[in-house]
């Protein structure tokens, strides 16, 4: 179970990848160059795990005075779309990184990869196999039992070359033949047992159109693309560690100099209460469990952006969790803490009332308005102050009043005096109810001498409430987002569908909230701290007539407490 990291400073963790690069530089490898790459597949939207990889690869380049390429691994046209390419570029830029003129695609190398495959065929290191993928898989054996050689393994180079050229020309059906590397069917590494390097796919490619009907497999395209781009350090997640011998084998067949890319693996990001599988995220979108890839409950970068997360908070989070060689689970509260920490320093403060209860000050002049002064951000004096209108009628949170309060309830109650933030001391004198006995409004009196929330005679009150002038309020919709799952590891239960652990209260829509008029000029994604309530931002769905605000995170981590109280 993950540890709760709220309010803890991040531990400084050593980065073994940095140490390896420093060693390579000291030994003079690659002529002192450092060139990394971020190689996403354009078959979905990036999530927080990809953000870690982006920060790592571009961060390495920045640390060592090198560069980082952006390369799309577009080797499977049946799952790829330009929509995903455009979203990935937007996400990388939003995180604060720039690949400059180094934008590449695996499809840039389709001809070179095909030529390399022909080279392997001519050298007797690749062959065409007529068996189905199911049969090939069965023949691979197990880690403790050698595989069975294909009956087509000893075809002549001439026959293999003829068949591969006919595959390329579109003469054969999908699934009828593949091209395999001829390595070692008895290797203890299953990936070295004559892996498939080309398959037939008669699909339209988003860049090359219908030029190709054979496409390289990831393991064949990835390392060679690294080599041709001059990548020095190919940073991959830990599941590719067993692929490294194959990566190196292909490079051995290709290289004609002392230069070679080096693959280094690190543990992927796993977050509590979160699904990180792109396939499962796609399922949530297609089945309507969320409102698209940018739903603020999704762990996608576009979803986090819409929810109000900042690039700085995600980069800080990536630094906090560090880089390791051991798979583990990171508490999502650390991600929430990172955005809370950043927004506390940068977010504009305003007052907002989400569950309104009207208050009328009976001794305040009906035709009088006052302009009060409020601090924009106590963490940053340079943000200055703002003007807040005050009038006879205003709203407070319904939860800030109790008609018959318990002993430790210090907020507003009949006969009790409280402070209105930036305004006055007020005392509740009357409670107005409707025919159903429901409280509809409160009547109060105010102390005109307590302007600014200070009493001239030094008397103390135990509560300060936020409020919004009814006459000047901006009526808004507020969406309270919470974690999408109520189980720490929703995908970790073999006997249950992960969707069974979805949090049914992950979205609460409040249609009638009141905010101070400062928010009128807000633009989508502008950040605010609603005082005493949490951090919010203006949503894309907003219109001048109907502003919509999303809650990014509460002011403090209340999830664990809420779960313990269930």
C-alpha positions as CSV (number, residue, x, y, z in Angstrom):
1,X,0.0,0.0,0.0
2,X,1.3,3.4,-0.9
3,X,2.3,5.9,1.8
4,X,0.4,9.1,2.2
5,X,2.9,11.9,1.2
6,X,0.8,14.9,1.9
7,X,2.8,17.9,3.3
8,X,6.1,16.1,3.0
9,X,9.0,17.5,1.1
10,X,10.2,15.3,-1.8
11,X,13.2,13.1,-1.0
12,X,16.2,13.7,-3.1
13,X,16.7,10.5,-5.1
14,X,19.8,9.5,-7.1
15,X,19.3,9.1,-10.8
16,X,21.2,6.1,-12.0
17,X,20.6,7.2,-15.6
18,X,22.5,10.4,-15.0
19,X,25.3,8.5,-13.4
20,X,25.6,6.2,-16.5
21,X,25.6,9.1,-18.9
22,X,28.3,10.9,-16.8
23,X,30.3,7.7,-17.0
24,X,29.9,7.5,-20.8
25,X,30.9,11.1,-21.2
26,X,34.0,10.6,-19.0
27,X,35.0,7.6,-21.2
28,X,34.6,9.8,-24.3
29,X,31.8,7.7,-25.9
30,X,29.9,9.3,-28.8
31,X,32.4,12.1,-29.0
32,X,30.8,13.7,-25.9
33,X,27.3,14.0,-27.5
34,X,24.1,13.4,-25.6
35,X,21.0,12.9,-27.8
36,X,17.8,11.4,-26.4
37,X,14.4,10.9,-27.9
38,X,10.7,10.6,-26.8
39,X,9.1,8.0,-29.1
40,X,5.3,7.8,-28.5
41,X,2.9,5.7,-30.6
42,X,0.2,7.9,-32.2
43,X,-2.6,5.6,-31.1
44,X,-4.0,7.4,-28.2
45,X,-3.6,10.4,-25.9
46,X,-0.6,10.7,-23.6
47,X,-1.1,10.2,-19.8
48,X,0.8,11.1,-16.7
49,X,3.2,8.1,-17.2
50,X,4.2,9.5,-20.6
51,X,4.7,12.9,-18.9
52,X,7.3,11.3,-16.6
53,X,9.1,9.9,-19.7
54,X,8.9,13.3,-21.5
55,X,10.4,15.1,-18.4
56,X,13.1,12.5,-18.1
57,X,14.2,12.5,-21.8
58,X,14.1,16.2,-22.3
59,X,15.5,16.8,-18.8
60,X,18.5,14.6,-19.5
61,X,19.2,16.6,-22.7
62,X,18.9,19.9,-20.7
63,X,21.2,18.7,-17.9
64,X,24.0,17.5,-20.2
65,X,23.8,20.2,-22.8
66,X,22.4,17.8,-25.4
67,X,19.2,17.6,-27.4
68,X,16.0,15.5,-27.4
69,X,14.1,14.4,-30.5
70,X,10.4,13.8,-30.8
71,X,9.8,10.7,-32.9
72,X,6.4,9.1,-33.6
73,X,6.5,5.3,-33.7
74,X,3.9,5.1,-36.5
75,X,4.4,1.4,-37.5
76,X,0.8,0.2,-37.1
77,X,-1.5,2.2,-39.4
78,X,-4.6,0.3,-38.1
79,X,-4.5,2.2,-34.8
80,X,-2.9,5.5,-35.6
81,X,-4.6,8.9,-36.4
82,X,-3.4,12.4,-37.0
83,X,-5.6,13.5,-34.1
84,X,-3.2,11.7,-31.8
85,X,-0.1,13.1,-33.4
86,X,-1.5,16.7,-32.9
87,X,-2.5,16.0,-29.3
88,X,0.9,14.6,-28.5
89,X,2.7,17.6,-30.0
90,X,0.5,19.9,-28.0
91,X,1.1,18.0,-24.8
92,X,4.9,18.0,-25.1
93,X,4.9,21.8,-25.8
94,X,2.5,22.5,-22.9
95,X,4.8,20.7,-20.5
96,X,7.5,23.2,-21.5
97,X,9.7,21.2,-23.9
98,X,10.7,22.0,-27.5
99,X,12.1,19.5,-30.0
100,X,13.0,22.4,-32.4
101,X,13.5,21.0,-35.9
102,X,14.0,17.4,-34.7
103,X,10.5,16.0,-35.4
104,X,10.8,12.5,-36.8
105,X,8.6,9.5,-37.6
106,X,9.4,5.8,-37.9
107,X,7.7,6.1,-41.3
108,X,10.6,8.4,-42.3
109,X,12.7,5.2,-42.3
110,X,10.3,2.8,-44.0
111,X,12.5,2.5,-47.1
112,X,15.7,2.2,-45.1
113,X,14.1,-0.4,-42.8
114,X,13.0,-2.4,-45.9
115,X,16.5,-2.2,-47.3
116,X,17.9,-3.4,-44.0
117,X,15.5,-6.3,-44.0
118,X,16.6,-7.2,-47.6
119,X,20.2,-7.1,-46.3
120,X,19.4,-9.5,-43.6
121,X,17.7,-11.9,-46.1
122,X,20.7,-11.8,-48.4
123,X,23.0,-12.6,-45.5
124,X,20.9,-15.5,-44.4
125,X,19.7,-13.8,-41.2
126,X,16.0,-13.4,-42.1
127,X,13.4,-15.7,-43.7
128,X,9.8,-15.7,-44.8
129,X,7.5,-17.9,-42.7
130,X,4.2,-19.1,-44.1
131,X,2.8,-20.2,-40.7
132,X,0.1,-18.3,-38.8
133,X,1.0,-16.2,-35.9
134,X,-0.7,-18.7,-33.5
135,X,1.5,-21.5,-34.8
136,X,4.6,-19.4,-34.5
137,X,3.7,-18.5,-31.0
138,X,3.2,-22.1,-30.0
139,X,6.6,-23.1,-31.6
140,X,8.5,-20.6,-29.5
141,X,8.4,-22.9,-26.5
142,X,8.8,-21.7,-22.9
143,X,11.6,-20.0,-21.0
144,X,12.7,-23.4,-19.8
145,X,12.1,-25.3,-23.0
146,X,13.7,-24.5,-26.4
147,X,11.5,-23.5,-29.3
148,X,10.8,-25.5,-32.4
149,X,12.3,-24.3,-35.7
150,X,10.0,-23.3,-38.4
151,X,9.8,-25.7,-41.4
152,X,10.5,-22.6,-43.6
153,X,13.6,-21.6,-41.6
154,X,16.1,-23.0,-44.1
155,X,14.7,-21.5,-47.2
156,X,17.4,-20.2,-49.6
157,X,18.1,-16.4,-49.5
158,X,16.9,-16.3,-53.1
159,X,13.5,-17.8,-52.2
160,X,13.1,-15.6,-49.2
161,X,14.0,-12.5,-51.2
162,X,11.4,-13.4,-53.8
163,X,8.7,-14.0,-51.3
164,X,9.5,-10.8,-49.3
165,X,9.3,-8.7,-52.5
166,X,6.0,-10.3,-53.4
167,X,4.8,-9.6,-49.8
168,X,5.8,-5.9,-50.4
169,X,4.0,-5.9,-53.7
170,X,0.7,-6.9,-52.0
171,X,0.5,-10.3,-53.6
172,X,-0.4,-12.1,-50.3
173,X,-3.2,-11.8,-47.8
174,X,-2.8,-10.4,-44.4
175,X,-1.6,-13.0,-41.9
176,X,-0.5,-15.4,-44.6
177,X,3.2,-14.7,-44.2
178,X,5.7,-12.8,-42.0
179,X,9.4,-12.1,-42.2
180,X,11.4,-13.4,-39.2
181,X,14.9,-12.7,-38.0
182,X,17.0,-15.9,-38.0
183,X,18.7,-15.8,-34.6
184,X,18.4,-18.7,-32.0
185,X,15.3,-20.8,-31.3
186,X,17.1,-22.2,-28.2
187,X,17.9,-18.8,-26.7
188,X,16.9,-18.4,-23.0
189,X,15.5,-15.0,-24.1
190,X,12.2,-15.6,-25.8
191,X,12.6,-12.4,-27.8
192,X,15.6,-13.8,-29.5
193,X,13.8,-16.9,-30.8
194,X,13.4,-15.8,-34.5
195,X,11.2,-12.7,-33.8
196,X,8.8,-11.4,-36.4
197,X,10.2,-8.2,-38.0
198,X,7.7,-7.6,-40.8
199,X,4.0,-8.4,-41.2
200,X,1.5,-7.8,-44.0
201,X,-1.0,-4.9,-43.2
202,X,-3.1,-3.6,-46.1
203,X,-4.1,-0.4,-44.3
204,X,-3.9,3.2,-45.2
205,X,-1.1,5.0,-43.4
206,X,-1.7,8.5,-42.2
207,X,1.6,9.7,-43.7
208,X,2.6,7.2,-46.4
209,X,-0.8,6.5,-47.7
210,X,-1.1,3.2,-49.6
211,X,2.6,3.0,-50.6
212,X,3.3,0.1,-48.2
213,X,1.4,-3.1,-47.4
214,X,4.2,-4.5,-45.2
215,X,5.1,-2.8,-41.9
216,X,8.0,-3.3,-39.5
217,X,7.4,-4.5,-36.0
218,X,8.3,-2.1,-33.1
219,X,11.5,-4.1,-32.1
220,X,12.8,-3.9,-35.6
221,X,12.0,-0.2,-36.2
222,X,12.9,1.3,-32.9
223,X,16.6,0.6,-32.5
224,X,17.3,1.3,-36.2
225,X,15.5,4.6,-36.0
226,X,17.7,5.4,-32.9
227,X,20.8,4.5,-34.9
228,X,20.0,6.6,-37.9
229,X,19.1,9.6,-35.8
230,X,22.3,9.3,-33.8
231,X,20.6,8.7,-30.5
232,X,23.2,8.1,-27.8
233,X,20.9,7.0,-24.9
234,X,17.6,5.2,-25.6
235,X,15.6,5.5,-22.4
236,X,12.9,2.9,-22.1
237,X,10.5,1.6,-19.4
238,X,11.5,-1.5,-17.5
239,X,9.4,-4.0,-19.6
240,X,11.8,-3.4,-22.5
241,X,14.8,-4.7,-20.5
242,X,14.3,-8.2,-21.9
243,X,14.1,-6.7,-25.4
244,X,17.6,-5.2,-25.1
245,X,19.5,-8.2,-26.4
246,X,17.4,-8.0,-29.6
247,X,17.9,-4.2,-29.8
248,X,21.6,-4.8,-29.6
249,X,21.6,-7.7,-32.1
250,X,19.9,-5.5,-34.8
251,X,22.4,-2.7,-34.1
252,X,25.3,-5.2,-34.5
253,X,24.0,-6.1,-38.0
254,X,23.6,-2.5,-38.9
255,X,26.5,-0.5,-37.4
256,X,29.5,0.5,-39.5
257,X,31.4,2.6,-37.0
258,X,32.2,2.8,-33.3
259,X,29.0,4.7,-32.5
260,X,26.0,2.8,-31.1
261,X,23.0,3.9,-29.1
262,X,22.7,2.5,-25.6
263,X,19.3,1.3,-24.2
264,X,18.7,2.1,-20.5
265,X,15.5,1.0,-18.7
266,X,13.7,2.6,-15.8
267,X,10.5,1.7,-13.8
268,X,7.3,3.0,-15.3
269,X,5.0,5.2,-13.3
270,X,2.1,3.5,-11.5
271,X,-0.3,5.7,-9.5
272,X,-2.8,4.7,-6.8
273,X,-6.5,5.1,-7.7
274,X,-5.5,5.4,-11.4
275,X,-5.6,3.3,-14.6
276,X,-2.5,3.7,-16.7
277,X,-3.3,1.2,-19.5
278,X,-4.0,3.0,-22.8
279,X,-6.3,0.2,-23.8
280,X,-8.4,0.5,-20.7
281,X,-8.4,4.3,-20.9
282,X,-9.7,3.9,-24.5
283,X,-12.4,1.6,-23.1
284,X,-13.5,4.2,-20.7
285,X,-13.8,6.7,-23.5
286,X,-15.6,4.5,-26.0
287,X,-18.0,3.1,-23.5
288,X,-19.0,6.5,-22.3
289,X,-17.8,6.1,-18.7
290,X,-16.0,9.5,-19.1
291,X,-16.7,12.5,-21.3
292,X,-13.7,12.0,-23.7
293,X,-10.0,11.9,-23.5
294,X,-9.9,15.3,-21.9
295,X,-12.4,14.5,-19.1
296,X,-10.8,16.1,-16.0
297,X,-11.0,12.8,-14.2
298,X,-8.7,11.1,-16.7
299,X,-5.0,10.7,-16.1
300,X,-4.3,12.0,-19.6
301,X,-2.2,15.1,-19.9
302,X,-5.1,16.8,-21.8
303,X,-7.4,15.8,-18.9
304,X,-5.1,17.1,-16.2
305,X,-4.6,20.3,-18.2
306,X,-8.4,20.8,-18.4
307,X,-8.8,20.0,-14.7
308,X,-6.3,22.8,-13.9
309,X,-3.0,21.1,-13.4
310,X,0.0,23.2,-14.4
311,X,3.1,22.1,-16.4
312,X,5.2,23.2,-13.4
313,X,3.4,20.9,-11.0
314,X,3.7,17.9,-13.3
315,X,7.4,18.6,-13.8
316,X,7.9,19.0,-10.0
317,X,6.0,15.7,-9.5
318,X,8.3,13.9,-11.9
319,X,11.4,15.3,-10.0
320,X,9.9,14.2,-6.7
321,X,9.3,10.6,-7.6
322,X,12.7,10.2,-9.1
323,X,14.0,7.4,-11.4
324,X,14.4,3.8,-10.2
325,X,14.9,0.3,-11.6
326,X,12.2,-1.2,-9.4
327,X,8.5,-1.2,-10.2
328,X,6.4,0.4,-7.4
329,X,3.2,2.3,-6.7
330,X,3.3,6.1,-6.2
331,X,0.5,7.6,-4.0
332,X,-1.6,9.9,-6.2
333,X,-1.7,12.3,-3.2
334,X,1.9,13.3,-4.1
335,X,0.7,14.4,-7.6
336,X,-2.2,16.3,-5.9
337,X,0.3,17.9,-3.4
338,X,2.5,19.0,-6.3
339,X,-0.3,21.0,-8.0
340,X,-1.6,22.3,-4.7
341,X,1.9,23.5,-3.8
342,X,2.4,25.3,-7.1
343,X,-1.1,26.9,-7.2
344,X,-0.7,28.1,-3.6
345,X,2.1,30.3,-4.9
346,X,0.6,31.4,-8.1
347,X,-3.2,31.2,-8.1
348,X,-5.4,34.3,-7.8
349,X,-7.6,34.4,-4.7
350,X,-11.3,35.1,-5.0
351,X,-14.3,34.3,-2.9
352,X,-17.0,32.0,-4.1
353,X,-20.0,30.3,-2.5
354,X,-20.9,26.9,-3.8
355,X,-23.9,26.0,-1.6
356,X,-25.5,29.5,-1.1
357,X,-27.6,30.7,1.8
358,X,-28.7,34.4,1.6
359,X,-28.0,36.8,4.4
360,X,-29.6,40.2,4.8
361,X,-27.9,42.9,7.0
362,X,-31.0,44.6,8.4
363,X,-29.1,47.7,9.7
364,X,-27.1,48.2,6.5
365,X,-28.6,51.0,4.1
366,X,-30.6,49.4,1.3
367,X,-29.2,51.7,-1.4
368,X,-25.5,51.6,-0.3
369,X,-22.6,49.6,-1.8
370,X,-19.1,49.6,-0.5
371,X,-15.8,48.7,-2.2
372,X,-13.5,46.7,0.0
373,X,-9.9,45.8,-0.6
374,X,-8.7,42.1,-0.7
375,X,-5.3,40.5,-1.1
376,X,-4.8,38.7,-4.4
377,X,-2.2,36.2,-3.1
378,X,-0.6,36.3,0.4
379,X,2.3,34.2,-1.0
380,X,3.2,36.8,-3.6
381,X,2.9,40.5,-2.8
382,X,3.7,41.4,-6.4
383,X,0.2,40.2,-7.4
384,X,-1.2,43.2,-5.5
385,X,-4.8,43.7,-4.3
386,X,-8.3,43.8,-5.8
387,X,-11.6,45.6,-5.2
388,X,-14.4,43.6,-3.8
389,X,-18.0,45.0,-3.7
390,X,-20.1,44.7,-0.5
391,X,-23.8,45.3,-0.1
392,X,-26.8,44.7,2.2
393,X,-27.5,41.2,0.8
394,X,-24.9,38.5,0.3
395,X,-24.4,34.8,0.2
396,X,-22.5,32.5,2.6
397,X,-22.0,28.7,2.5
398,X,-25.0,26.9,3.9
399,X,-22.6,24.7,5.9
400,X,-21.3,27.9,7.7
401,X,-24.6,28.2,9.6
402,X,-26.3,25.9,12.1
403,X,-29.4,26.7,13.9
404,X,-28.6,24.4,16.8
405,X,-24.8,24.1,16.7
406,X,-22.8,21.5,18.7
407,X,-20.3,22.8,21.2
408,X,-17.3,23.0,18.9
409,X,-19.1,24.6,16.0
410,X,-17.7,28.2,15.9
411,X,-19.3,29.5,12.7
412,X,-22.5,31.5,12.4
413,X,-25.5,30.6,14.6
414,X,-28.4,32.5,16.2
415,X,-27.0,35.2,18.4
416,X,-23.4,34.5,17.5
417,X,-21.0,37.0,16.0
418,X,-18.5,36.1,13.2
419,X,-16.1,38.0,10.9
420,X,-16.8,38.4,7.2
421,X,-13.5,38.2,5.4
422,X,-12.2,41.7,4.4
423,X,-15.6,43.2,5.6
424,X,-17.4,43.4,9.0
425,X,-18.4,41.6,12.1
426,X,-22.0,40.4,11.8
427,X,-24.4,38.8,14.3
428,X,-27.3,36.5,13.4
429,X,-30.6,37.9,14.7
430,X,-33.2,35.9,12.9
431,X,-33.7,32.7,10.8
432,X,-36.3,32.8,8.0
433,X,-37.9,29.5,6.9
434,X,-40.4,28.4,4.2
435,X,-43.5,26.4,4.7
436,X,-41.5,23.2,4.7
437,X,-39.4,24.4,7.6
438,X,-36.3,24.9,5.3
439,X,-34.0,27.8,6.0
440,X,-34.3,30.3,3.2
441,X,-32.3,33.3,4.5
442,X,-30.7,34.8,7.6
443,X,-31.1,38.3,9.1
444,X,-28.0,39.8,10.7
445,X,-26.8,43.1,12.0
446,X,-23.3,44.4,11.4
447,X,-20.9,46.5,13.4
448,X,-20.0,49.6,11.2
449,X,-16.9,50.2,13.3
450,X,-15.4,46.8,12.3
451,X,-14.7,47.6,8.6
452,X,-11.9,45.5,7.2
453,X,-12.7,42.7,9.7
454,X,-11.1,44.4,12.7
455,X,-13.0,45.3,15.9
456,X,-12.1,48.7,17.4
457,X,-12.6,47.4,21.0
458,X,-10.4,44.4,20.5
459,X,-13.2,41.7,21.0
460,X,-12.4,38.4,19.5
461,X,-14.5,36.1,17.2
462,X,-13.7,32.4,16.5
463,X,-14.7,32.2,12.8
464,X,-14.1,34.1,9.6
465,X,-16.4,33.4,6.7
466,X,-16.2,34.0,3.0
467,X,-19.1,35.6,1.2
468,X,-20.2,37.1,-2.1
469,X,-22.4,40.2,-2.6
470,X,-25.7,39.1,-4.1
471,X,-26.1,42.2,-6.2
472,X,-22.6,41.8,-7.8
473,X,-22.2,38.0,-7.9
474,X,-21.4,36.1,-11.0
475,X,-23.7,33.1,-11.2
476,X,-21.6,30.0,-12.3
477,X,-21.7,26.3,-12.6
478,X,-19.0,24.5,-10.6
479,X,-17.9,20.9,-11.2
480,X,-16.4,19.1,-8.3
481,X,-14.1,16.4,-9.6
482,X,-12.7,13.6,-7.5
483,X,-10.7,10.4,-8.1
484,X,-12.2,8.2,-10.8
485,X,-11.6,5.0,-8.8
486,X,-12.2,4.2,-5.1
487,X,-9.7,1.4,-5.0
488,X,-5.9,1.9,-4.7
489,X,-5.2,-0.6,-7.5
490,X,-8.3,-0.9,-9.7
491,X,-6.5,-3.0,-12.3
492,X,-4.9,-5.3,-9.8
493,X,-7.9,-7.6,-9.1
494,X,-7.8,-10.6,-11.4
495,X,-11.3,-11.7,-10.7
496,X,-12.9,-8.3,-11.2
497,X,-13.4,-5.9,-14.0
498,X,-11.5,-2.7,-13.2
499,X,-14.7,-0.7,-13.9
500,X,-16.4,-2.2,-10.9
501,X,-14.1,0.0,-8.8
502,X,-15.2,3.3,-10.4
503,X,-16.1,6.1,-8.0
504,X,-19.7,7.0,-8.5
505,X,-19.1,10.3,-6.8
506,X,-16.2,11.3,-9.0
507,X,-18.2,14.2,-10.5
508,X,-20.7,16.5,-8.7
509,X,-22.2,19.4,-10.7
510,X,-23.3,22.4,-8.8
511,X,-25.5,24.5,-11.1
512,X,-26.0,27.6,-9.0
513,X,-22.9,29.0,-7.4
514,X,-21.9,32.6,-6.8
515,X,-18.5,34.1,-7.3
516,X,-17.1,37.6,-6.8
517,X,-17.1,39.7,-10.0
518,X,-13.3,39.5,-10.4
519,X,-13.8,36.3,-12.4
520,X,-15.8,38.0,-15.2
521,X,-12.6,38.5,-17.2
522,X,-11.2,35.0,-16.7
523,X,-10.1,33.0,-19.7
524,X,-10.2,29.2,-20.0
525,X,-7.6,27.5,-17.8
526,X,-7.1,30.6,-15.6
527,X,-6.4,29.4,-12.1
528,X,-8.1,30.6,-8.9
529,X,-8.1,29.7,-5.2
530,X,-11.7,29.9,-4.0
531,X,-10.9,30.9,-0.4
532,X,-11.5,28.1,2.1
533,X,-12.7,25.8,-0.7
534,X,-9.9,24.8,-3.0
535,X,-8.3,25.4,-6.4
536,X,-10.4,25.9,-9.5
537,X,-10.0,26.9,-13.1
538,X,-12.3,28.1,-15.9
539,X,-13.4,25.3,-18.2
540,X,-13.5,25.3,-22.0
541,X,-17.3,24.9,-21.8
542,X,-17.7,28.3,-20.4
543,X,-19.7,31.1,-22.0
544,X,-20.1,34.7,-20.8
545,X,-23.6,33.9,-19.8
546,X,-22.7,30.6,-18.0
547,X,-19.1,30.4,-16.7
548,X,-18.1,26.9,-15.7
549,X,-15.3,26.2,-13.2
550,X,-13.6,22.9,-12.5
551,X,-12.2,22.0,-9.1
552,X,-8.6,21.0,-9.5
553,X,-7.9,19.9,-5.9
554,X,-9.3,20.8,-2.5
555,X,-7.1,23.0,-0.2
556,X,-5.8,19.9,1.6
557,X,-5.9,16.1,1.1
558,X,-9.3,15.1,2.4
559,X,-9.5,11.8,0.5
560,X,-7.9,9.5,3.1
561,X,-10.1,11.0,5.9
562,X,-13.2,10.5,3.8
563,X,-12.4,6.9,3.0
564,X,-11.7,6.1,6.7
565,X,-15.0,7.6,7.7
566,X,-17.0,5.3,5.3
